């Protein structure tokens, strides 16, 4: 009986750990695929974005890429749409391959 309780407690702990990891991953808003930012800069941007998301009630995402970008506008739009972000938000994209930047908007942010 005691052995079953320990196994059950271990399974619950592992399950909670998985949910916590998934929740933390969902909160990532800086995707520096081009390696332009230091880890300190990413942390600072993540903190500022979290504050703005709470204050404004919209999603904010920063994306960089240096390869595999077929079209700057489409790449940004598809990344936001498939990223599981809020229906209203903005994505700022720095495309190093095409040497362009793009602001992609969604929902209420389209008007701004």
Number of C-alpha atoms within 10 A of each C-alpha: 5 7 8 9 10 11 11 12 12 12 12 12 11 12 11 12 12 12 11 12 10 11 11 10 10 12 11 14 21 20 16 18 14 15 11 14 15 10 11 9 12 17 13 12 17 20 13 12 19 16 12 14 15 10 9 10 12 18 22 23 23 21 20 21 20 16 12 9 15 10 11 21 16 13 18 25 19 11 16 25 13 8 12 9 21 15 15 15 21 25 22 18 24 23 24 16 16 14 9 11 16 17 15 22 21 20 12 12 14 11 7 7
